[in-house]
Amino acid sequence: MREDAPLAMLNEEAIRAAELHHDPYDFAFVDQAIDARLKNDVLADAPVIPHRGSYALAALRYGPNFAACMQDLLSPRFRRLVEQKFDIDLSHRPPCIVMMGNTTGHYNEGYAHPDSPHKIITVLLGFSESWPYERGRLRVLRSNNREDYAFEFAPEFGKMLMFRVCDHSWHGFLPQKGKRTSVQLCYVDSQWYAHKENFRHRVSAFAKSVPLLHQAIEWAPRSLGNKG
């Protein structure tokens, strides 16, 4: 991948212009990180995810327009945009990317968590066609109380949240059943952790394809099974 290759799908100007907020922690929000005119083409090529939870991209099938979005996210040019935003060097921080597709509305979904300390910067990008619900909006939290929020947004196509991971970078959402599709890109502290996360999500995807294992996963507490 060329270092100077332009972004094909992401809106570089909008990402660069997004304000960096510092309360309750460092985060930036982009209302339309992908041009809305690309929505139908990208979503037509997006993976179909029948279950809840996170899936490694390698375990999913998708078309060229969605693939171009993923290539942009993993590109050096996008990484430099994130570096400039947070005034940080990520050149030796490998990326780790997964996709989420559905929520069941169970009480244990969307629990508040700050993300793993192995993560340096987290980027969330929405791919839901729409989100007509009041609940299920991603919240930037001031504490581990999901009602104690500073900012929230619907997980709709093109909406992007970036934040610096720290011990109080709490985020979550109130449970809501729906097709809640998004991609999570994290710059992590080691290649070992990136490989570990990729393997974990591939195993989880396989387990969800086995009916009895899938049923157990559906009812497992998220706060015990996934620390983000």
Summary of the structure (lengths in Angstrom):
residues: 228
radius of gyration: 16.5
end to end distance: 28.4
largest distance: 47.9
contacts: 714
relative contact order: 0.21
helix: 31%
strand: 23%
